[in-house]
Amino acid sequence: MISTKGAPKVGFVSLGCPKATVDSERILTQLRAEGYGLAPDYQGADLVVINTCGFIDAAVEESLEAIGEALAENGRVIVTGCLGARAELVREAHPEVLAVTGPHAYQAVMDAVHTHLPPRQDPFTSLLPPQGVKLTPHHYAYVKISEGCNHRCSFCIIPSLRGDLVSRPIGQVLEEAGRLVEAGVRELLIVSQDTSAYGLDLRYRPDFWQGRPLKTDLEHLARALGDLPAWVRLHYVYPYPSVDALIPLMAEGLILPYLDMPLQHGSPKVLAAMRRPAATERVLERLTRWREVCPELTVRSTFIVGFPGETAADFELLLDFLRAARLDRVGCFAYSPVQGAAANALPDPVPEAVKEERLARFMEVQAHISRAKLAQRVGQRLTVLVDEVEEDRVLARSYADAPDIDGSVIIAGAWDLDPGDFIEVTVTGAEDHDLWAEPVDD
């Protein structure tokens, strides 16, 4: 390994969702490939790149604060990411930034870095690990299969920030996944803005992987990923009919029996105002059918309460849907206006106090469901993936737990384990979000 001592150094701040994390990893990989060093703090950096989020107002505020902090601590800042698509807002708040680029604008970021911090003249690709630079722990990684989205949900501005759907060829995705697994990754987290739509823009045309043609769609991608010696977890899967083909793959053990499926509401009227699929009864029917095919299936989802026009009756329909669906993991947000979203023009905004009251009631109903579901796991035997090893306990995850958003499986005591190890455990206890377990002594 060749030292980067004396190389220009770049500090990096990555904000936002896992899709933005993948963007950050690509930029960092290119920086390393060109011989740049990576600084762990502002003081050691020659300039700072900030990958921002601009999805909701709170994210915009967080991004602007991060830019201000970097300017105060370092003074030389390049801004990229979703908020970068609103360059005028960034420059109005912080006119001294060196450059502003939009989301997944990798070359534009590198051009700005080259302009304000020219690379040394002898970069070495040997500085670069084969899997690229990752921001996640070594044993799991996000794999982004597409950019953009063809939906026009009234509360969302992602298409205006990231454009329409652009799928990566299936051979390219599988090549990246294979490199990650060879480098020690034990869990692949598949992400995009709309994972179910993968390949639609390419008309599902075939691409080649290991000398054989594969159709560029989610089912063929899942089957091929399932051949790799790693967990495969799907995120942001809309409930299209094509999802039906994935459930048997989960039952076979090819991919994890886990679906991250943003449903947003349970009232047909509110879903129509959101410009979302409004057939909630079909979702319930499909959940029942999926669970018959794969009883181990875990479903997580996200919802919005207090959307403009949401009445007390609409909210009760949402609670009824929640009780009927009995989802395993659920996140919920009180509606927040986003600059540029069509929902801002909708009549009958819900008062803030009502939003918060509905959010509390929603989470109370779901907490009861989640507790009951976790309690059913006591006595079960599970394979878990170790995340952290502490002096007096081990933090791990089962197939039902995605990193950073779901719970943990906690194993008390000191054990000779490492992050990335798979072990068998028996569940001994359950809390609101986490399970307790002990290793199986075969």
C-alpha positions as CSV (number, residue, x, y, z in Angstrom):
1,M,0.0,0.0,0.0
2,I,1.4,3.4,-1.0
3,S,1.2,6.2,1.5
4,T,-0.9,9.3,0.9
5,K,1.4,11.4,3.1
6,G,1.8,14.7,1.4
7,A,-1.3,14.3,-0.7
8,P,-4.0,16.9,-0.7
9,K,-6.6,16.0,1.9
10,V,-10.4,16.2,1.6
11,G,-12.8,16.2,4.5
12,F,-16.2,14.7,3.8
13,V,-19.7,15.1,5.5
14,S,-22.4,12.7,4.3
15,L,-26.0,13.5,5.2
16,G,-29.4,12.0,4.3
17,C,-30.6,8.5,3.3
18,P,-28.7,5.3,2.3
19,K,-29.0,6.4,-1.4
20,A,-27.0,9.5,-0.6
21,T,-24.6,7.3,1.3
22,V,-23.9,5.4,-1.9
23,D,-23.3,8.7,-3.7
24,S,-20.8,9.7,-1.0
25,E,-19.0,6.3,-1.3
26,R,-18.6,6.8,-5.0
27,I,-17.2,10.2,-4.7
28,L,-14.8,9.1,-1.9
29,T,-13.7,6.1,-4.0
30,Q,-12.9,8.4,-6.9
31,L,-11.0,10.8,-4.6
32,R,-8.9,7.9,-3.3
33,A,-8.3,6.6,-6.8
34,E,-6.9,10.0,-7.8
35,G,-4.5,10.1,-4.9
36,Y,-6.4,12.4,-2.5
37,G,-6.1,11.7,1.2
38,L,-9.2,11.7,3.4
39,A,-9.1,13.9,6.5
40,P,-11.0,12.8,9.6
41,D,-11.7,16.4,10.8
42,Y,-12.0,19.9,9.5
43,Q,-8.6,21.0,10.8
44,G,-6.7,18.3,8.8
45,A,-8.6,19.0,5.5
46,D,-7.5,21.2,2.6
47,L,-11.2,21.5,1.7
48,V,-14.5,19.9,2.7
49,V,-17.2,18.3,0.6
50,I,-20.7,18.1,2.0
51,N,-23.2,15.8,0.5
52,T,-26.5,17.3,1.5
53,C,-30.2,16.3,2.0
54,G,-33.1,18.4,0.9
55,F,-36.1,16.1,1.2
56,I,-38.0,17.9,4.0
57,D,-37.5,21.3,5.6
58,A,-35.8,19.8,8.7
59,A,-33.2,18.1,6.3
60,V,-32.7,21.4,4.5
61,E,-32.0,23.2,7.9
62,E,-29.6,20.4,9.0
63,S,-27.7,20.7,5.7
64,L,-27.4,24.4,5.8
65,E,-26.2,24.2,9.4
66,A,-23.6,21.6,8.4
67,I,-22.4,23.9,5.6
68,G,-22.1,26.8,8.0
69,E,-20.2,24.7,10.5
70,A,-17.7,23.5,7.8
71,L,-17.2,27.1,6.6
72,A,-16.5,28.3,10.1
73,E,-14.1,25.4,10.9
74,N,-12.4,25.1,7.6
75,G,-13.5,27.9,5.2
76,R,-13.2,25.9,1.9
77,V,-16.4,24.0,1.2
78,I,-17.9,22.3,-1.9
79,V,-21.6,21.4,-1.7
80,T,-23.3,18.5,-3.5
81,G,-26.4,16.3,-3.1
82,C,-30.1,17.0,-3.1
83,L,-29.9,20.5,-1.6
84,G,-27.4,21.3,-4.2
85,A,-30.2,21.1,-6.8
86,R,-31.4,24.4,-5.1
87,A,-28.1,26.2,-5.6
88,E,-29.7,29.6,-5.2
89,L,-30.8,28.7,-1.7
90,V,-27.4,27.4,-0.7
91,R,-25.6,30.5,-2.1
92,E,-28.1,32.9,-0.5
93,A,-27.4,31.3,2.9
94,H,-23.6,30.7,2.3
95,P,-22.3,32.8,-0.6
96,E,-18.7,31.9,0.3
97,V,-19.0,28.2,-0.7
98,L,-16.6,27.2,-3.5
99,A,-19.0,25.3,-5.7
100,V,-22.5,23.8,-5.6
101,T,-23.5,20.7,-7.6
102,G,-26.7,18.6,-7.7
103,P,-27.3,14.9,-6.6
104,H,-25.3,12.0,-8.0
105,A,-23.2,14.6,-10.0
106,Y,-20.0,12.7,-9.4
107,Q,-17.9,14.3,-12.2
108,A,-19.1,17.8,-11.3
109,V,-17.9,17.2,-7.8
110,M,-14.6,16.0,-9.0
111,D,-14.2,18.9,-11.4
112,A,-14.8,21.3,-8.5
113,V,-12.3,19.5,-6.3
114,H,-9.7,19.6,-9.2
115,T,-10.3,23.4,-9.6
116,H,-9.9,24.3,-6.0
117,L,-7.5,21.5,-4.8
118,P,-5.6,20.1,-7.8
119,P,-4.5,16.5,-7.4
120,R,-0.9,15.4,-7.1
121,Q,0.5,14.4,-10.5
122,D,1.1,10.7,-9.6
123,P,-2.1,9.1,-8.4
124,F,-2.0,5.3,-7.8
125,T,-5.0,3.1,-8.1
126,S,-3.3,0.8,-5.6
127,L,-4.5,3.2,-2.9
128,L,-8.0,2.0,-3.6
129,P,-9.5,-1.2,-2.1
130,P,-11.3,-3.4,-4.7
131,Q,-14.7,-2.7,-3.1
132,G,-14.2,1.0,-3.2
133,V,-14.4,3.3,-0.2
134,K,-17.4,2.5,2.1
135,L,-19.0,4.5,4.8
136,T,-20.7,1.5,6.4
137,P,-19.0,-1.1,8.7
138,H,-17.0,-3.6,6.7
139,H,-19.6,-6.4,7.0
140,Y,-22.6,-4.7,5.3
141,A,-23.0,-2.3,2.3
142,Y,-25.6,-0.5,0.4
143,V,-26.0,-1.3,-3.3
144,K,-27.9,1.3,-5.3
145,I,-29.6,-0.2,-8.4
146,S,-31.2,2.9,-9.9
147,E,-31.4,6.6,-9.7
148,G,-34.5,8.8,-9.8
149,C,-38.2,8.0,-9.7
150,N,-41.2,8.1,-12.2
151,H,-43.8,8.7,-9.4
152,R,-45.1,12.2,-8.8
153,C,-46.3,11.9,-5.2
154,S,-47.7,15.2,-4.1
155,F,-45.6,15.4,-0.9
156,C,-42.3,14.5,-2.6
157,I,-39.7,16.5,-4.6
158,I,-37.3,13.7,-5.3
159,P,-38.0,13.6,-9.1
160,S,-37.2,17.3,-9.4
161,L,-34.0,16.7,-7.5
162,R,-32.9,13.4,-8.9
163,G,-34.9,13.1,-12.1
164,D,-36.8,10.1,-13.6
165,L,-35.9,6.5,-13.1
166,V,-32.5,5.4,-14.5
167,S,-31.7,1.8,-13.8
168,R,-28.2,0.3,-13.8
169,P,-27.6,-2.7,-16.1
170,I,-28.0,-5.9,-14.1
171,G,-24.5,-7.1,-15.0
172,Q,-23.0,-3.9,-13.5
173,V,-25.0,-4.3,-10.3
174,L,-24.0,-7.9,-9.9
175,E,-20.4,-7.1,-10.6
176,E,-20.4,-4.6,-7.8
177,A,-22.2,-7.0,-5.4
178,G,-19.7,-9.7,-6.2
179,R,-16.7,-7.4,-5.4
180,L,-18.3,-6.4,-2.1
181,V,-18.8,-10.0,-1.0
182,E,-15.3,-11.0,-2.0
183,A,-14.1,-8.1,0.2
184,G,-15.9,-9.5,3.2
185,V,-19.4,-7.9,3.1
186,R,-21.9,-10.3,4.6
187,E,-25.1,-8.3,4.0
188,L,-26.1,-6.4,0.8
189,L,-28.8,-3.8,1.3
190,I,-30.5,-3.1,-2.0
191,V,-31.7,0.5,-2.3
192,S,-33.1,2.9,-4.9
193,Q,-35.9,5.4,-4.9
194,D,-38.4,2.8,-6.3
195,T,-36.8,-0.7,-6.1
196,S,-39.9,-2.4,-7.6
197,A,-39.6,-0.4,-10.8
198,Y,-36.0,-1.6,-11.5
199,G,-35.5,-2.1,-15.2
200,L,-38.7,-0.5,-16.3
201,D,-36.9,2.3,-18.1
202,L,-34.7,-0.2,-19.9
203,R,-37.7,-2.2,-20.9
204,Y,-36.2,-5.1,-18.9
205,R,-33.6,-5.7,-21.7
206,P,-31.1,-8.5,-21.1
207,D,-27.6,-7.8,-19.9
208,F,-24.7,-10.2,-19.3
209,W,-23.4,-11.6,-16.1
210,Q,-20.7,-14.3,-16.0
211,G,-21.3,-15.0,-19.7
212,R,-25.0,-15.5,-19.5
213,P,-27.9,-13.2,-20.3
214,L,-30.1,-12.0,-17.5
215,K,-33.3,-9.9,-17.8
216,T,-32.9,-6.5,-16.1
217,D,-35.7,-6.8,-13.6
218,L,-36.0,-7.2,-9.8
219,E,-36.8,-10.9,-9.9
220,H,-33.8,-11.9,-11.9
221,L,-31.6,-9.5,-9.9
222,A,-32.8,-11.1,-6.7
223,R,-32.2,-14.6,-7.9
224,A,-28.7,-13.8,-9.0
225,L,-27.9,-12.0,-5.8
226,G,-29.3,-15.0,-3.9
227,D,-26.4,-17.1,-5.3
228,L,-23.9,-15.0,-3.4
229,P,-22.8,-16.0,0.1
230,A,-24.4,-13.0,1.8
231,W,-27.7,-11.8,3.1
232,V,-29.7,-9.8,0.6
233,R,-32.2,-7.3,2.0
234,L,-34.6,-5.2,-0.2
235,H,-35.5,-1.6,0.7
236,Y,-38.1,0.8,-0.8
237,V,-40.2,-1.8,-2.5
238,Y,-43.6,-0.5,-3.7
239,P,-46.4,-3.0,-3.7
240,Y,-46.5,-3.7,-7.4
241,P,-47.8,-7.1,-8.7
242,S,-44.3,-8.0,-9.6
243,V,-43.4,-8.2,-5.9
244,D,-45.5,-11.5,-5.8
245,A,-42.6,-13.2,-7.6
246,L,-40.1,-12.3,-4.8
247,I,-42.0,-14.0,-2.0
248,P,-41.2,-17.6,-3.1
249,L,-37.5,-16.5,-3.3
250,M,-37.7,-15.5,0.3
251,A,-39.4,-18.7,1.3
252,E,-36.6,-20.6,-0.5
253,G,-34.0,-18.7,1.5
254,L,-32.4,-17.0,-1.6
255,I,-33.0,-13.5,-0.2
256,L,-34.0,-12.4,3.3
257,P,-37.8,-12.6,4.0
258,Y,-37.9,-8.8,4.6
259,L,-39.7,-6.1,2.7
260,D,-39.3,-2.3,3.3
261,M,-42.5,-1.1,1.7
262,P,-43.5,2.6,2.2
263,L,-47.3,2.6,2.3
264,Q,-47.9,6.2,3.6
265,H,-51.6,5.9,4.6
266,G,-54.7,3.7,4.9
267,S,-57.4,6.1,3.7
268,P,-58.2,5.9,0.0
269,K,-59.0,9.6,0.0
270,V,-55.7,10.7,1.5
271,L,-53.8,8.3,-0.7
272,A,-55.4,9.8,-3.7
273,A,-54.4,13.3,-2.5
274,M,-50.9,11.9,-2.1
275,R,-51.0,10.5,-5.6
276,R,-50.3,7.1,-4.2
277,P,-52.0,3.7,-5.0
278,A,-55.3,3.8,-3.1
279,A,-56.5,0.2,-3.0
280,T,-55.7,-0.6,0.7
281,E,-57.9,-3.7,0.7
282,R,-55.7,-5.2,-2.0
283,V,-52.6,-4.5,0.1
284,L,-54.2,-6.4,2.9
285,E,-55.1,-9.3,0.6
286,R,-51.6,-9.5,-0.7
287,L,-50.0,-9.3,2.8
288,T,-52.2,-12.3,3.7
289,R,-51.2,-14.2,0.6
290,W,-47.5,-13.4,1.0
291,R,-47.5,-14.6,4.6
292,E,-49.1,-17.8,3.5
293,V,-46.3,-18.4,1.1
294,C,-43.6,-17.2,3.5
295,P,-44.7,-17.2,7.1
296,E,-41.3,-15.7,8.2
297,L,-41.9,-12.6,6.2
298,T,-41.1,-9.3,8.0
299,V,-42.6,-6.1,6.6
300,R,-41.6,-2.6,7.6
301,S,-43.3,0.5,6.4
302,T,-43.5,4.3,6.8
303,F,-46.6,6.5,7.1
304,I,-47.5,10.1,7.2
305,V,-50.2,11.6,9.5
306,G,-51.6,15.1,9.3
307,F,-51.5,15.3,5.5
308,P,-53.6,18.2,4.2
309,G,-57.3,17.3,4.2
310,E,-56.8,14.3,6.5
311,T,-60.0,14.2,8.6
312,A,-60.6,12.4,11.9
313,A,-62.4,9.7,9.9
314,D,-59.4,9.4,7.6
315,F,-57.1,8.9,10.5
316,E,-59.4,6.2,12.0
317,L,-59.2,4.4,8.7
318,L,-55.4,4.6,9.0
319,L,-55.5,3.1,12.5
320,D,-57.9,0.4,11.2
321,F,-55.5,-0.4,8.4
322,L,-52.6,-0.6,10.8
323,R,-54.4,-3.0,13.1
324,A,-55.4,-5.2,10.1
325,A,-52.0,-5.2,8.5
326,R,-50.1,-6.0,11.7
327,L,-46.8,-4.8,10.2
328,D,-43.6,-5.8,12.1
329,R,-41.7,-2.5,11.9
330,V,-43.2,0.9,11.3
331,G,-42.0,4.5,11.2
332,C,-44.4,7.5,11.1
333,F,-43.9,11.2,10.5
334,A,-46.2,14.2,11.0
335,Y,-46.6,15.9,7.6
336,S,-44.2,18.7,7.0
337,P,-44.4,21.0,3.9
338,V,-41.5,20.8,1.5
339,Q,-40.7,23.7,-0.8
340,G,-41.7,22.8,-4.3
341,A,-44.1,20.0,-3.4
342,A,-47.6,19.9,-5.0
343,A,-49.1,19.1,-1.6
344,N,-48.4,22.7,-0.4
345,A,-51.3,23.9,-2.5
346,L,-53.8,21.5,-1.0
347,P,-56.7,22.9,1.1
348,D,-57.5,22.1,4.7
349,P,-54.1,21.9,6.4
350,V,-54.1,20.0,9.7
351,P,-53.2,22.0,12.8
352,E,-49.8,21.2,14.3
353,A,-51.3,20.2,17.6
354,V,-53.6,17.7,15.9
355,K,-50.7,16.3,13.8
356,E,-48.8,15.6,17.0
357,E,-51.8,14.1,18.8
358,R,-52.4,11.8,15.8
359,L,-48.7,10.8,15.6
360,A,-48.8,9.8,19.3
361,R,-51.9,7.8,18.9
362,F,-50.6,6.1,15.8
363,M,-47.3,5.1,17.5
364,E,-49.2,3.8,20.5
365,V,-51.3,1.4,18.4
366,Q,-48.2,0.2,16.5
367,A,-46.2,-0.2,19.7
368,H,-48.7,-2.7,20.9
369,I,-48.5,-4.6,17.6
370,S,-44.7,-4.6,17.6
371,R,-44.5,-5.7,21.2
372,A,-46.8,-8.6,20.6
373,K,-44.9,-9.7,17.5
374,L,-41.5,-9.5,19.2
375,A,-42.9,-11.5,22.2
376,Q,-43.8,-14.3,19.8
377,R,-40.1,-14.7,19.0
378,V,-39.2,-15.8,22.5
379,G,-38.0,-19.4,22.4
380,Q,-37.2,-19.2,18.6
381,R,-33.8,-20.1,17.2
382,L,-32.4,-17.5,14.9
383,T,-29.3,-16.9,12.8
384,V,-28.0,-13.4,13.6
385,L,-25.2,-11.2,12.1
386,V,-22.9,-9.6,14.7
387,D,-22.7,-5.8,14.4
388,E,-20.8,-4.8,17.6
389,V,-18.8,-6.6,20.3
390,E,-18.7,-4.8,23.6
391,E,-17.1,-5.8,26.9
392,D,-20.3,-7.2,28.4
393,R,-22.6,-7.7,25.4
394,V,-22.8,-8.4,21.7
395,L,-25.2,-6.4,19.4
396,A,-26.4,-8.4,16.5
397,R,-29.3,-8.5,14.0
398,S,-31.6,-11.1,12.7
399,Y,-33.1,-11.3,9.2
400,A,-35.9,-9.1,10.5
401,D,-33.7,-6.2,11.5
402,A,-32.2,-3.7,9.0
403,P,-29.2,-1.7,10.3
404,D,-29.9,1.8,11.8
405,I,-33.7,1.6,11.5
406,D,-34.8,-1.6,13.2
407,G,-34.0,-3.2,16.5
408,S,-31.1,-5.4,17.7
409,V,-30.6,-8.9,19.1
410,I,-28.7,-8.4,22.3
411,I,-26.5,-11.2,23.7
412,A,-25.3,-10.6,27.2
413,G,-21.8,-11.5,28.3
414,A,-18.3,-11.5,26.9
415,W,-17.9,-13.6,23.7
416,D,-15.1,-14.3,21.3
417,L,-16.9,-12.9,18.3
418,D,-16.2,-10.3,15.6
419,P,-18.4,-8.0,13.6
420,G,-19.5,-9.9,10.5
421,D,-19.8,-13.2,12.2
422,F,-23.0,-15.3,11.8
423,I,-24.0,-17.2,14.9
424,E,-27.1,-19.2,16.0
425,V,-29.0,-18.0,19.1
426,T,-32.1,-18.7,21.0
427,V,-34.3,-15.8,21.9
428,T,-34.8,-15.5,25.7
429,G,-36.6,-12.1,26.0
430,A,-38.3,-9.3,24.2
431,E,-38.6,-5.5,24.7
432,D,-40.4,-2.8,22.7
433,H,-37.8,-2.8,19.9
434,D,-35.1,-5.3,20.7
435,L,-34.7,-9.0,21.5
436,W,-32.4,-10.7,24.0
437,A,-30.8,-14.0,23.2
438,E,-28.1,-16.5,24.1
439,P,-25.8,-18.5,21.7
440,V,-26.9,-22.0,20.9
441,D,-24.6,-24.6,22.3
442,D,-24.8,-27.5,19.8
